[in-house]
Amino acid sequence: MKTEPLRYSMNIQWSEEDQAYIVTVPELPGCKTHGKTYIEAVKQGQDAIKSWIEANKAWGRPIPAPRITMTA
């Protein structure tokens, strides 16, 4: 299965404690990062997804498929 890193969802929330935007990727356990600005957080999140996928492929671990989330 070919995985497209930019199809994974990212949760981005401001942290007063860290004074940064915290990024988590629900489909990829342990995949998280941060950025001082929202745009930096998005870029860091994309890099973290790519790195997570590359590392887990190298370790022979399965790569979860991106989930589609619908909200109203």
mmCIF file as Biopython writes it, N, C-alpha, C and O atoms, coordinates in Angstrom:
data_model
#
loop_
_atom_site.group_PDB
_atom_site.id
_atom_site.type_symbol
_atom_site.label_atom_id
_atom_site.label_alt_id
_atom_site.label_comp_id
_atom_site.label_asym_id
_atom_site.label_entity_id
_atom_site.label_seq_id
_atom_site.pdbx_PDB_ins_code
_atom_site.Cartn_x
_atom_site.Cartn_y
_atom_site.Cartn_z
_atom_site.occupancy
_atom_site.B_iso_or_equiv
_atom_site.auth_seq_id
_atom_site.auth_asym_id
_atom_site.pdbx_PDB_model_num
ATOM 1   N N  . MET A ? 1  ? 0.840   -1.187 0.000  1.0 0.0 1  A 1 
ATOM 2   C CA . MET A ? 1  ? 0.000   0.000  0.000  1.0 0.0 1  A 1 
ATOM 3   C C  . MET A ? 1  ? 0.882   1.247  0.000  1.0 0.0 1  A 1 
ATOM 4   O O  . MET A ? 1  ? 1.784   1.385  0.826  1.0 0.0 1  A 1 
ATOM 5   N N  . LYS A ? 2  ? 0.615   2.128  -0.914 1.0 0.0 2  A 1 
ATOM 6   C CA . LYS A ? 2  ? 1.329   3.397  -0.940 1.0 0.0 2  A 1 
ATOM 7   C C  . LYS A ? 2  ? 0.623   4.370  -0.008 1.0 0.0 2  A 1 
ATOM 8   O O  . LYS A ? 2  ? -0.596  4.529  -0.071 1.0 0.0 2  A 1 
ATOM 9   N N  . THR A ? 3  ? 1.386   5.012  0.848  1.0 0.0 3  A 1 
ATOM 10  C CA . THR A ? 3  ? 0.780   5.969  1.779  1.0 0.0 3  A 1 
ATOM 11  C C  . THR A ? 3  ? 1.152   7.386  1.366  1.0 0.0 3  A 1 
ATOM 12  O O  . THR A ? 3  ? 2.299   7.662  1.014  1.0 0.0 3  A 1 
ATOM 13  N N  . GLU A ? 4  ? 0.200   8.252  1.412  1.0 0.0 4  A 1 
ATOM 14  C CA . GLU A ? 4  ? 0.408   9.665  1.106  1.0 0.0 4  A 1 
ATOM 15  C C  . GLU A ? 4  ? 0.450   10.429 2.428  1.0 0.0 4  A 1 
ATOM 16  O O  . GLU A ? 4  ? -0.585  10.582 3.077  1.0 0.0 4  A 1 
ATOM 17  N N  . PRO A ? 5  ? 1.625   10.910 2.840  1.0 0.0 5  A 1 
ATOM 18  C CA . PRO A ? 5  ? 1.745   11.575 4.139  1.0 0.0 5  A 1 
ATOM 19  C C  . PRO A ? 5  ? 0.766   12.720 4.363  1.0 0.0 5  A 1 
ATOM 20  O O  . PRO A ? 5  ? 0.332   12.945 5.493  1.0 0.0 5  A 1 
ATOM 21  N N  . LEU A ? 6  ? 0.416   13.442 3.315  1.0 0.0 6  A 1 
ATOM 22  C CA . LEU A ? 6  ? -0.428  14.613 3.516  1.0 0.0 6  A 1 
ATOM 23  C C  . LEU A ? 6  ? -1.907  14.267 3.636  1.0 0.0 6  A 1 
ATOM 24  O O  . LEU A ? 6  ? -2.736  15.164 3.789  1.0 0.0 6  A 1 
ATOM 25  N N  . ARG A ? 7  ? -2.250  12.990 3.571  1.0 0.0 7  A 1 
ATOM 26  C CA . ARG A ? 7  ? -3.644  12.583 3.740  1.0 0.0 7  A 1 
ATOM 27  C C  . ARG A ? 7  ? -3.983  12.279 5.198  1.0 0.0 7  A 1 
ATOM 28  O O  . ARG A ? 7  ? -5.150  12.068 5.529  1.0 0.0 7  A 1 
ATOM 29  N N  . TYR A ? 8  ? -2.998  12.254 6.051  1.0 0.0 8  A 1 
ATOM 30  C CA . TYR A ? 8  ? -3.249  12.005 7.472  1.0 0.0 8  A 1 
ATOM 31  C C  . TYR A ? 8  ? -3.743  13.287 8.134  1.0 0.0 8  A 1 
ATOM 32  O O  . TYR A ? 8  ? -3.348  14.391 7.758  1.0 0.0 8  A 1 
ATOM 33  N N  . SER A ? 9  ? -4.604  13.120 9.115  1.0 0.0 9  A 1 
ATOM 34  C CA . SER A ? 9  ? -5.121  14.295 9.819  1.0 0.0 9  A 1 
ATOM 35  C C  . SER A ? 9  ? -4.162  14.704 10.935 1.0 0.0 9  A 1 
ATOM 36  O O  . SER A ? 9  ? -3.473  13.873 11.527 1.0 0.0 9  A 1 
ATOM 37  N N  . MET A ? 10 ? -4.141  15.993 11.200 1.0 0.0 10 A 1 
ATOM 38  C CA . MET A ? 10 ? -3.330  16.527 12.288 1.0 0.0 10 A 1 
ATOM 39  C C  . MET A ? 10 ? -4.234  17.314 13.224 1.0 0.0 10 A 1 
ATOM 40  O O  . MET A ? 10 ? -5.081  18.088 12.780 1.0 0.0 10 A 1 
ATOM 41  N N  . ASN A ? 11 ? -4.047  17.112 14.512 1.0 0.0 11 A 1 
ATOM 42  C CA . ASN A ? 11 ? -4.696  17.954 15.518 1.0 0.0 11 A 1 
ATOM 43  C C  . ASN A ? 11 ? -3.667  18.985 15.950 1.0 0.0 11 A 1 
ATOM 44  O O  . ASN A ? 11 ? -2.564  18.636 16.369 1.0 0.0 11 A 1 
ATOM 45  N N  . ILE A ? 12 ? -4.032  20.247 15.846 1.0 0.0 12 A 1 
ATOM 46  C CA . ILE A ? 12 ? -3.112  21.326 16.206 1.0 0.0 12 A 1 
ATOM 47  C C  . ILE A ? 12 ? -3.797  22.199 17.252 1.0 0.0 12 A 1 
ATOM 48  O O  . ILE A ? 12 ? -4.868  22.759 17.017 1.0 0.0 12 A 1 
ATOM 49  N N  . GLN A ? 13 ? -3.148  22.300 18.417 1.0 0.0 13 A 1 
ATOM 50  C CA . GLN A ? 13 ? -3.712  23.080 19.518 1.0 0.0 13 A 1 
ATOM 51  C C  . GLN A ? 13 ? -2.636  23.958 20.139 1.0 0.0 13 A 1 
ATOM 52  O O  . GLN A ? 13 ? -1.477  23.558 20.251 1.0 0.0 13 A 1 
ATOM 53  N N  . TRP A ? 14 ? -3.032  25.153 20.537 1.0 0.0 14 A 1 
ATOM 54  C CA . TRP A ? 14 ? -2.115  26.064 21.218 1.0 0.0 14 A 1 
ATOM 55  C C  . TRP A ? 14 ? -1.910  25.609 22.653 1.0 0.0 14 A 1 
ATOM 56  O O  . TRP A ? 14 ? -2.871  25.249 23.333 1.0 0.0 14 A 1 
ATOM 57  N N  . SER A ? 15 ? -0.666  25.621 23.119 1.0 0.0 15 A 1 
ATOM 58  C CA . SER A ? 15 ? -0.338  25.290 24.499 1.0 0.0 15 A 1 
ATOM 59  C C  . SER A ? 15 ? 0.237   26.531 25.179 1.0 0.0 15 A 1 
ATOM 60  O O  . SER A ? 15 ? 1.323   26.996 24.830 1.0 0.0 15 A 1 
ATOM 61  N N  . GLU A ? 16 ? -0.500  27.056 26.146 1.0 0.0 16 A 1 
ATOM 62  C CA . GLU A ? 16 ? 0.003   28.201 26.914 1.0 0.0 16 A 1 
ATOM 63  C C  . GLU A ? 16 ? 1.276   27.817 27.660 1.0 0.0 16 A 1 
ATOM 64  O O  . GLU A ? 16 ? 2.229   28.592 27.731 1.0 0.0 16 A 1 
ATOM 65  N N  . GLU A ? 17 ? 1.273   26.609 28.214 1.0 0.0 17 A 1 
ATOM 66  C CA . GLU A ? 17 ? 2.422   26.142 28.997 1.0 0.0 17 A 1 
ATOM 67  C C  . GLU A ? 17 ? 3.695   26.108 28.160 1.0 0.0 17 A 1 
ATOM 68  O O  . GLU A ? 17 ? 4.756   26.538 28.612 1.0 0.0 17 A 1 
ATOM 69  N N  . ASP A ? 18 ? 3.584   25.595 26.935 1.0 0.0 18 A 1 
ATOM 70  C CA . ASP A ? 18 ? 4.755   25.461 26.061 1.0 0.0 18 A 1 
ATOM 71  C C  . ASP A ? 18 ? 4.971   26.681 25.170 1.0 0.0 18 A 1 
ATOM 72  O O  . ASP A ? 18 ? 6.023   26.825 24.547 1.0 0.0 18 A 1 
ATOM 73  N N  . GLN A ? 19 ? 3.962   27.562 25.113 1.0 0.0 19 A 1 
ATOM 74  C CA . GLN A ? 19 ? 4.009   28.710 24.209 1.0 0.0 19 A 1 
ATOM 75  C C  . GLN A ? 19 ? 4.313   28.265 22.775 1.0 0.0 19 A 1 
ATOM 76  O O  . GLN A ? 19 ? 5.164   28.829 22.087 1.0 0.0 19 A 1 
ATOM 77  N N  . ALA A ? 20 ? 3.581   27.226 22.357 1.0 0.0 20 A 1 
ATOM 78  C CA . ALA A ? 20 ? 3.762   26.661 21.020 1.0 0.0 20 A 1 
ATOM 79  C C  . ALA A ? 20 ? 2.491   25.925 20.614 1.0 0.0 20 A 1 
ATOM 80  O O  . ALA A ? 20 ? 1.656   25.582 21.451 1.0 0.0 20 A 1 
ATOM 81  N N  . TYR A ? 21 ? 2.368   25.692 19.318 1.0 0.0 21 A 1 
ATOM 82  C CA . TYR A ? 21 ? 1.280   24.865 18.800 1.0 0.0 21 A 1 
ATOM 83  C C  . TYR A ? 21 ? 1.733   23.410 18.849 1.0 0.0 21 A 1 
ATOM 84  O O  . TYR A ? 21 ? 2.783   23.065 18.307 1.0 0.0 21 A 1 
ATOM 85  N N  . ILE A ? 22 ? 0.954   22.570 19.490 1.0 0.0 22 A 1 
ATOM 86  C CA . ILE A ? 22 ? 1.267   21.150 19.634 1.0 0.0 22 A 1 
ATOM 87  C C  . ILE A ? 22 ? 0.515   20.381 18.551 1.0 0.0 22 A 1 
ATOM 88  O O  . ILE A ? 22 ? -0.685  20.579 18.355 1.0 0.0 22 A 1 
ATOM 89  N N  . VAL A ? 23 ? 1.228   19.506 17.852 1.0 0.0 23 A 1 
ATOM 90  C CA . VAL A ? 23 ? 0.659   18.733 16.749 1.0 0.0 23 A 1 
ATOM 91  C C  . VAL A ? 23 ? 0.664   17.256 17.113 1.0 0.0 23 A 1 
ATOM 92  O O  . VAL A ? 23 ? 1.692   16.716 17.524 1.0 0.0 23 A 1 
ATOM 93  N N  . THR A ? 24 ? -0.477  16.607 16.964 1.0 0.0 24 A 1 
ATOM 94  C CA . THR A ? 24 ? -0.561  15.155 17.109 1.0 0.0 24 A 1 
ATOM 95  C C  . THR A ? 24 ? -1.241  14.599 15.865 1.0 0.0 24 A 1 
ATOM 96  O O  . THR A ? 24 ? -2.044  15.272 15.220 1.0 0.0 24 A 1 
ATOM 97  N N  . VAL A ? 25 ? -0.896  13.343 15.543 1.0 0.0 25 A 1 
ATOM 98  C CA . VAL A ? 25 ? -1.472  12.662 14.382 1.0 0.0 25 A 1 
ATOM 99  C C  . VAL A ? 25 ? -2.200  11.431 14.909 1.0 0.0 25 A 1 
ATOM 100 O O  . VAL A ? 25 ? -1.558  10.437 15.249 1.0 0.0 25 A 1 
ATOM 101 N N  . PRO A ? 26 ? -3.527  11.480 14.982 1.0 0.0 26 A 1 
ATOM 102 C CA . PRO A ? 26 ? -4.295  10.405 15.622 1.0 0.0 26 A 1 
ATOM 103 C C  . PRO A ? 26 ? -4.048  9.009  15.051 1.0 0.0 26 A 1 
ATOM 104 O O  . PRO A ? 26 ? -4.042  8.031  15.798 1.0 0.0 26 A 1 
ATOM 105 N N  . GLU A ? 27 ? -3.846  8.906  13.752 1.0 0.0 27 A 1 
ATOM 106 C CA . GLU A ? 27 ? -3.661  7.591  13.130 1.0 0.0 27 A 1 
ATOM 107 C C  . GLU A ? 27 ? -2.291  6.972  13.393 1.0 0.0 27 A 1 
ATOM 108 O O  . GLU A ? 27 ? -2.120  5.761  13.256 1.0 0.0 27 A 1 
ATOM 109 N N  . LEU A ? 28 ? -1.318  7.795  13.770 1.0 0.0 28 A 1 
ATOM 110 C CA . LEU A ? 28 ? 0.060   7.320  13.914 1.0 0.0 28 A 1 
ATOM 111 C C  . LEU A ? 28 ? 0.510   7.457  15.369 1.0 0.0 28 A 1 
ATOM 112 O O  . LEU A ? 28 ? 0.926   8.540  15.781 1.0 0.0 28 A 1 
ATOM 113 N N  . PRO A ? 29 ? 0.435   6.393  16.145 1.0 0.0 29 A 1 
ATOM 114 C CA . PRO A ? 29 ? 0.771   6.450  17.573 1.0 0.0 29 A 1 
ATOM 115 C C  . PRO A ? 29 ? 2.166   7.032  17.836 1.0 0.0 29 A 1 
ATOM 116 O O  . PRO A ? 29 ? 3.159   6.593  17.256 1.0 0.0 29 A 1 
ATOM 117 N N  . GLY A ? 30 ? 2.211   8.009  18.707 1.0 0.0 30 A 1 
ATOM 118 C CA . GLY A ? 30 ? 3.484   8.616  19.081 1.0 0.0 30 A 1 
ATOM 119 C C  . GLY A ? 30 ? 3.981   9.685  18.123 1.0 0.0 30 A 1 
ATOM 120 O O  . GLY A ? 30 ? 5.026   10.290 18.363 1.0 0.0 30 A 1 
ATOM 121 N N  . CYS A ? 31 ? 3.253   9.926  17.048 1.0 0.0 31 A 1 
ATOM 122 C CA . CYS A ? 31 ? 3.668   10.940 16.070 1.0 0.0 31 A 1 
ATOM 123 C C  . CYS A ? 31 ? 3.180   12.297 16.551 1.0 0.0 31 A 1 
ATOM 124 O O  . CYS A ? 31 ? 1.992   12.610 16.477 1.0 0.0 31 A 1 
ATOM 125 N N  . LYS A ? 32 ? 4.115   13.094 17.042 1.0 0.0 32 A 1 
ATOM 126 C CA . LYS A ? 32 ? 3.765   14.431 17.513 1.0 0.0 32 A 1 
ATOM 127 C C  . LYS A ? 32 ? 4.952   15.357 17.367 1.0 0.0 32 A 1 
ATOM 128 O O  . LYS A ? 32 ? 6.099   14.916 17.298 1.0 0.0 32 A 1 
ATOM 129 N N  . THR A ? 33 ? 4.665   16.641 17.321 1.0 0.0 33 A 1 
ATOM 130 C CA . THR A ? 33 ? 5.692   17.658 17.181 1.0 0.0 33 A 1 
ATOM 131 C C  . THR A ? 33 ? 5.098   18.992 17.624 1.0 0.0 33 A 1 
ATOM 132 O O  . THR A ? 33 ? 4.022   19.020 18.221 1.0 0.0 33 A 1 
ATOM 133 N N  . HIS A ? 34 ? 5.778   20.082 17.341 1.0 0.0 34 A 1 
ATOM 134 C CA . HIS A ? 34 ? 5.263   21.398 17.717 1.0 0.0 34 A 1 
ATOM 135 C C  . HIS A ? 34 ? 5.863   22.465 16.814 1.0 0.0 34 A 1 
ATOM 136 O O  . HIS A ? 34 ? 6.813   22.211 16.073 1.0 0.0 34 A 1 
ATOM 137 N N  . GLY A ? 35 ? 5.296   23.654 16.889 1.0 0.0 35 A 1 
ATOM 138 C CA . GLY A ? 35 ? 5.817   24.802 16.158 1.0 0.0 35 A 1 
ATOM 139 C C  . GLY A ? 35 ? 5.462   26.078 16.894 1.0 0.0 35 A 1 
ATOM 140 O O  . GLY A ? 35 ? 4.434   26.148 17.567 1.0 0.0 35 A 1 
ATOM 141 N N  . LYS A ? 36 ? 6.299   27.074 16.768 1.0 0.0 36 A 1 
ATOM 142 C CA . LYS A ? 36 ? 6.052   28.357 17.443 1.0 0.0 36 A 1 
ATOM 143 C C  . LYS A ? 36 ? 4.919   29.132 16.777 1.0 0.0 36 A 1 
ATOM 144 O O  . LYS A ? 36 ? 4.245   29.924 17.436 1.0 0.0 36 A 1 
ATOM 145 N N  . THR A ? 37 ? 4.699   28.914 15.475 1.0 0.0 37 A 1 
ATOM 146 C CA . THR A ? 37 ? 3.572   29.520 14.766 1.0 0.0 37 A 1 
ATOM 147 C C  . THR A ? 37 ? 2.713   28.392 14.205 1.0 0.0 37 A 1 
ATOM 148 O O  . THR A ? 37 ? 3.151   27.244 14.128 1.0 0.0 37 A 1 
ATOM 149 N N  . TYR A ? 38 ? 1.484   28.730 13.814 1.0 0.0 38 A 1 
ATOM 150 C CA . TYR A ? 38 ? 0.586   27.716 13.254 1.0 0.0 38 A 1 
ATOM 151 C C  . TYR A ? 38 ? 1.174   27.135 11.966 1.0 0.0 38 A 1 
ATOM 152 O O  . TYR A ? 38 ? 1.152   25.921 11.762 1.0 0.0 38 A 1 
ATOM 153 N N  . ILE A ? 39 ? 1.696   27.998 11.108 1.0 0.0 39 A 1 
ATOM 154 C CA . ILE A ? 39 ? 2.278   27.543 9.839  1.0 0.0 39 A 1 
ATOM 155 C C  . ILE A ? 39 ? 3.477   26.639 10.099 1.0 0.0 39 A 1 
ATOM 156 O O  . ILE A ? 39 ? 3.629   25.610 9.442  1.0 0.0 39 A 1 
ATOM 157 N N  . GLU A ? 40 ? 4.324   27.011 11.044 1.0 0.0 40 A 1 
ATOM 158 C CA . GLU A ? 40 ? 5.473   26.170 11.395 1.0 0.0 40 A 1 
ATOM 159 C C  . GLU A ? 40 ? 4.995   24.824 11.931 1.0 0.0 40 A 1 
ATOM 160 O O  . GLU A ? 40 ? 5.592   23.790 11.629 1.0 0.0 40 A 1 
ATOM 161 N N  . ALA A ? 41 ? 3.933   24.829 12.715 1.0 0.0 41 A 1 
ATOM 162 C CA . ALA A ? 41 ? 3.394   23.581 13.264 1.0 0.0 41 A 1 
ATOM 163 C C  . ALA A ? 41 ? 2.905   22.661 12.149 1.0 0.0 41 A 1 
ATOM 164 O O  . ALA A ? 41 ? 3.133   21.452 12.199 1.0 0.0 41 A 1 
ATOM 165 N N  . VAL A ? 42 ? 2.239   23.219 11.149 1.0 0.0 42 A 1 
ATOM 166 C CA . VAL A ? 42 ? 1.771   22.413 10.013 1.0 0.0 42 A 1 
ATOM 167 C C  . VAL A ? 42 ? 2.963   21.789 9.288  1.0 0.0 42 A 1 
ATOM 168 O O  . VAL A ? 42 ? 2.951   20.594 8.992  1.0 0.0 42 A 1 
ATOM 169 N N  . LYS A ? 43 ? 3.982   22.585 9.003  1.0 0.0 43 A 1 
ATOM 170 C CA . LYS A ? 43 ? 5.174   22.072 8.313  1.0 0.0 43 A 1 
ATOM 171 C C  . LYS A ? 43 ? 5.866   20.998 9.147  1.0 0.0 43 A 1 
ATOM 172 O O  . LYS A ? 43 ? 6.270   19.961 8.618  1.0 0.0 43 A 1 
ATOM 173 N N  . GLN A ? 44 ? 6.003   21.243 10.443 1.0 0.0 44 A 1 
ATOM 174 C CA . GLN A ? 44 ? 6.624   20.257 11.327 1.0 0.0 44 A 1 
ATOM 175 C C  . GLN A ? 44 ? 5.785   18.981 11.374 1.0 0.0 44 A 1 
ATOM 176 O O  . GLN A ? 44 ? 6.326   17.876 11.412 1.0 0.0 44 A 1 
ATOM 177 N N  . GLY A ? 45 ? 4.461   19.141 11.371 1.0 0.0 45 A 1 
ATOM 178 C CA . GLY A ? 45 ? 3.570   17.986 11.366 1.0 0.0 45 A 1 
ATOM 179 C C  . GLY A ? 45 ? 3.747   17.145 10.115 1.0 0.0 45 A 1 
ATOM 180 O O  . GLY A ? 45 ? 3.798   15.918 10.195 1.0 0.0 45 A 1 
ATOM 181 N N  . GLN A ? 46 ? 3.841   17.793 8.957  1.0 0.0 46 A 1 
ATOM 182 C CA . GLN A ? 46 ? 4.051   17.071 7.703  1.0 0.0 46 A 1 
ATOM 183 C C  . GLN A ? 46 ? 5.380   16.316 7.734  1.0 0.0 46 A 1 
ATOM 184 O O  . GLN A ? 46 ? 5.456   15.165 7.306  1.0 0.0 46 A 1 
ATOM 185 N N  . ASP A ? 47 ? 6.419   16.968 8.239  1.0 0.0 47 A 1 
ATOM 186 C CA . ASP A ? 47 ? 7.727   16.308 8.358  1.0 0.0 47 A 1 
ATOM 187 C C  . ASP A ? 47 ? 7.669   15.133 9.328  1.0 0.0 47 A 1 
ATOM 188 O O  . ASP A ? 47 ? 8.263   14.085 9.075  1.0 0.0 47 A 1 
ATOM 189 N N  . ALA A ? 48 ? 6.955   15.306 10.435 1.0 0.0 48 A 1 
ATOM 190 C CA . ALA A ? 48 ? 6.841   14.232 11.429 1.0 0.0 48 A 1 
ATOM 191 C C  . ALA A ? 48 ? 6.117   13.022 10.843 1.0 0.0 48 A 1 
ATOM 192 O O  . ALA A ? 48 ? 6.504   11.883 11.101 1.0 0.0 48 A 1 
ATOM 193 N N  . ILE A ? 49 ? 5.076   13.263 10.062 1.0 0.0 49 A 1 
ATOM 194 C CA . ILE A ? 49 ? 4.347   12.162 9.420  1.0 0.0 49 A 1 
ATOM 195 C C  . ILE A ? 49 ? 5.272   11.399 8.480  1.0 0.0 49 A 1 
ATOM 196 O O  . ILE A ? 49 ? 5.330   10.170 8.524  1.0 0.0 49 A 1 
ATOM 197 N N  . LYS A ? 50 ? 5.990   12.118 7.637  1.0 0.0 50 A 1 
ATOM 198 C CA . LYS A ? 50 ? 6.912   11.469 6.693  1.0 0.0 50 A 1 
ATOM 199 C C  . LYS A ? 50 ? 7.969   10.658 7.442  1.0 0.0 50 A 1 
ATOM 200 O O  . LYS A ? 50 ? 8.256   9.520  7.069  1.0 0.0 50 A 1 
ATOM 201 N N  . SER A ? 51 ? 8.542   11.231 8.487  1.0 0.0 51 A 1 
ATOM 202 C CA . SER A ? 51 ? 9.571   10.533 9.270  1.0 0.0 51 A 1 
ATOM 203 C C  . SER A ? 51 ? 9.003   9.305  9.963  1.0 0.0 51 A 1 
ATOM 204 O O  . SER A ? 51 ? 9.652   8.260  10.002 1.0 0.0 51 A 1 
ATOM 205 N N  . TRP A ? 52 ? 7.792   9.421  10.514 1.0 0.0 52 A 1 
ATOM 206 C CA . TRP A ? 52 ? 7.147   8.300  11.201 1.0 0.0 52 A 1 
ATOM 207 C C  . TRP A ? 52 ? 6.945   7.149  10.229 1.0 0.0 52 A 1 
ATOM 208 O O  . TRP A ? 52 ? 7.245   5.999  10.548 1.0 0.0 52 A 1 
ATOM 209 N N  . ILE A ? 53 ? 6.437   7.461  9.041  1.0 0.0 53 A 1 
ATOM 210 C CA . ILE A ? 53 ? 6.187   6.420  8.038  1.0 0.0 53 A 1 
ATOM 211 C C  . ILE A ? 53 ? 7.496   5.763  7.608  1.0 0.0 53 A 1 
ATOM 212 O O  . ILE A ? 53 ? 7.578   4.536  7.549  1.0 0.0 53 A 1 
ATOM 213 N N  . GLU A ? 54 ? 8.516   6.557  7.309  1.0 0.0 54 A 1 
ATOM 214 C CA . GLU A ? 54 ? 9.812   6.012  6.887  1.0 0.0 54 A 1 
ATOM 215 C C  . GLU A ? 54 ? 10.399  5.101  7.959  1.0 0.0 54 A 1 
ATOM 216 O O  . GLU A ? 54 ? 10.868  4.005  7.653  1.0 0.0 54 A 1 
ATOM 217 N N  . ALA A ? 55 ? 10.376  5.545  9.208  1.0 0.0 55 A 1 
ATOM 218 C CA . ALA A ? 55 ? 10.951  4.754  10.301 1.0 0.0 55 A 1 
ATOM 219 C C  . ALA A ? 55 ? 10.198  3.444  10.492 1.0 0.0 55 A 1 
ATOM 220 O O  . ALA A ? 55 ? 10.812  2.390  10.649 1.0 0.0 55 A 1 
ATOM 221 N N  . ASN A ? 56 ? 8.887   3.507  10.478 1.0 0.0 56 A 1 
ATOM 222 C CA . ASN A ? 56 ? 8.107   2.291  10.706 1.0 0.0 56 A 1 
ATOM 223 C C  . ASN A ? 56 ? 8.205   1.319  9.540  1.0 0.0 56 A 1 
ATOM 224 O O  . ASN A ? 56 ? 8.152   0.107  9.750  1.0 0.0 56 A 1 
ATOM 225 N N  . LYS A ? 57 ? 8.346   1.817  8.322  1.0 0.0 57 A 1 
ATOM 226 C CA . LYS A ? 57 ? 8.592   0.934  7.173  1.0 0.0 57 A 1 
ATOM 227 C C  . LYS A ? 57 ? 9.937   0.232  7.352  1.0 0.0 57 A 1 
ATOM 228 O O  . LYS A ? 57 ? 10.049  -0.972 7.121  1.0 0.0 57 A 1 
ATOM 229 N N  . ALA A ? 58 ? 10.957  0.989  7.766  1.0 0.0 58 A 1 
ATOM 230 C CA . ALA A ? 58 ? 12.292  0.419  7.967  1.0 0.0 58 A 1 
ATOM 231 C C  . ALA A ? 58 ? 12.285  -0.654 9.048  1.0 0.0 58 A 1 
ATOM 232 O O  . ALA A ? 58 ? 13.044  -1.620 8.966  1.0 0.0 58 A 1 
ATOM 233 N N  . TRP A ? 59 ? 11.440  -0.496 10.055 1.0 0.0 59 A 1 
ATOM 234 C CA . TRP A ? 59 ? 11.336  -1.473 11.142 1.0 0.0 59 A 1 
ATOM 235 C C  . TRP A ? 59 ? 10.397  -2.621 10.804 1.0 0.0 59 A 1 
ATOM 236 O O  . TRP A ? 59 ? 10.225  -3.542 11.601 1.0 0.0 59 A 1 
ATOM 237 N N  . GLY A ? 60 ? 9.786   -2.567 9.618  1.0 0.0 60 A 1 
ATOM 238 C CA . GLY A ? 60 ? 8.876   -3.624 9.205  1.0 0.0 60 A 1 
ATOM 239 C C  . GLY A ? 60 ? 7.522   -3.580 9.888  1.0 0.0 60 A 1 
ATOM 240 O O  . GLY A ? 60 ? 6.804   -4.580 9.922  1.0 0.0 60 A 1 
ATOM 241 N N  . ARG A ? 61 ? 7.178   -2.448 10.422 1.0 0.0 61 A 1 
ATOM 242 C CA . ARG A ? 61 ? 5.886   -2.301 11.110 1.0 0.0 61 A 1 
ATOM 243 C C  . ARG A ? 61 ? 4.806   -1.865 10.120 1.0 0.0 61 A 1 
ATOM 244 O O  . ARG A ? 61 ? 5.099   -1.189 9.134  1.0 0.0 61 A 1 
ATOM 245 N N  . PRO A ? 62 ? 3.560   -2.255 10.386 1.0 0.0 62 A 1 
ATOM 246 C CA . PRO A ? 62 ? 2.475   -1.845 9.484  1.0 0.0 62 A 1 
ATOM 247 C C  . PRO A ? 62 ? 2.212   -0.336 9.575  1.0 0.0 62 A 1 
ATOM 248 O O  . PRO A ? 62 ? 2.381   0.281  10.627 1.0 0.0 62 A 1 
ATOM 249 N N  . ILE A ? 63 ? 1.802   0.227  8.462  1.0 0.0 63 A 1 
ATOM 250 C CA . ILE A ? 63 ? 1.482   1.650  8.402  1.0 0.0 63 A 1 
ATOM 251 C C  . ILE A ? 63 ? -0.037  1.785  8.337  1.0 0.0 63 A 1 
ATOM 252 O O  . ILE A ? 63 ? -0.651  1.340  7.368  1.0 0.0 63 A 1 
ATOM 253 N N  . PRO A ? 64 ? -0.649  2.389  9.349  1.0 0.0 64 A 1 
ATOM 254 C CA . PRO A ? 64 ? -2.105  2.557  9.326  1.0 0.0 64 A 1 
ATOM 255 C C  . PRO A ? 64 ? -2.546  3.439  8.155  1.0 0.0 64 A 1 
ATOM 256 O O  . PRO A ? 64 ? -1.856  4.388  7.784  1.0 0.0 64 A 1 
ATOM 257 N N  . ALA A ? 65 ? -3.680  3.118  7.594  1.0 0.0 65 A 1 
ATOM 258 C CA . ALA A ? 65 ? -4.236  3.939  6.520  1.0 0.0 65 A 1 
ATOM 259 C C  . ALA A ? 65 ? -4.807  5.225  7.109  1.0 0.0 65 A 1 
ATOM 260 O O  . ALA A ? 65 ? -5.288  5.234  8.242  1.0 0.0 65 A 1 
ATOM 261 N N  . PRO A ? 66 ? -4.752  6.312  6.335  1.0 0.0 66 A 1 
ATOM 262 C CA . PRO A ? 66 ? -5.400  7.540  6.805  1.0 0.0 66 A 1 
ATOM 263 C C  . PRO A ? 66 ? -6.893  7.305  6.985  1.0 0.0 66 A 1 
ATOM 264 O O  . PRO A ? 66 ? -7.509  6.561  6.223  1.0 0.0 66 A 1 
ATOM 265 N N  . ARG A ? 67 ? -7.466  7.940  7.994  1.0 0.0 67 A 1 
ATOM 266 C CA . ARG A ? 67 ? -8.909  7.835  8.238  1.0 0.0 67 A 1 
ATOM 267 C C  . ARG A ? 67 ? -9.601  9.077  7.701  1.0 0.0 67 A 1 
ATOM 268 O O  . ARG A ? 67 ? -9.040  10.173 7.693  1.0 0.0 67 A 1 
ATOM 269 N N  . ILE A ? 68 ? -10.814 8.879  7.260  1.0 0.0 68 A 1 
ATOM 270 C CA . ILE A ? 68 ? -11.625 10.008 6.825  1.0 0.0 68 A 1 
ATOM 271 C C  . ILE A ? 68 ? -12.527 10.395 7.988  1.0 0.0 68 A 1 
ATOM 272 O O  . ILE A ? 68 ? -13.282 9.570  8.502  1.0 0.0 68 A 1 
ATOM 273 N N  . THR A ? 69 ? -12.442 11.647 8.393  1.0 0.0 69 A 1 
ATOM 274 C CA . THR A ? 69 ? -13.268 12.139 9.487  1.0 0.0 69 A 1 
ATOM 275 C C  . THR A ? 69 ? -14.248 13.152 8.922  1.0 0.0 69 A 1 
ATOM 276 O O  . THR A ? 69 ? -13.856 14.109 8.254  1.0 0.0 69 A 1 
ATOM 277 N N  . MET A ? 70 ? -15.513 12.935 9.193  1.0 0.0 70 A 1 
ATOM 278 C CA . MET A ? 70 ? -16.531 13.874 8.726  1.0 0.0 70 A 1 
ATOM 279 C C  . MET A ? 70 ? -17.167 14.548 9.932  1.0 0.0 70 A 1 
ATOM 280 O O  . MET A ? 70 ? -17.544 13.893 10.903 1.0 0.0 70 A 1 
ATOM 281 N N  . THR A ? 71 ? -17.277 15.858 9.851  1.0 0.0 71 A 1 
ATOM 282 C CA . THR A ? 71 ? -17.938 16.601 10.916 1.0 0.0 71 A 1 
ATOM 283 C C  . THR A ? 71 ? -19.018 17.478 10.305 1.0 0.0 71 A 1 
ATOM 284 O O  . THR A ? 71 ? -18.954 17.850 9.133  1.0 0.0 71 A 1 
ATOM 285 N N  . ALA A ? 72 ? -19.984 17.792 11.104 1.0 0.0 72 A 1 
ATOM 286 C CA . ALA A ? 72 ? -21.072 18.648 10.603 1.0 0.0 72 A 1 
ATOM 287 C C  . ALA A ? 72 ? -21.086 19.951 11.360 1.0 0.0 72 A 1 
ATOM 288 O O  . ALA A ? 72 ? -21.925 20.811 11.092 1.0 0.0 72 A 1 
#
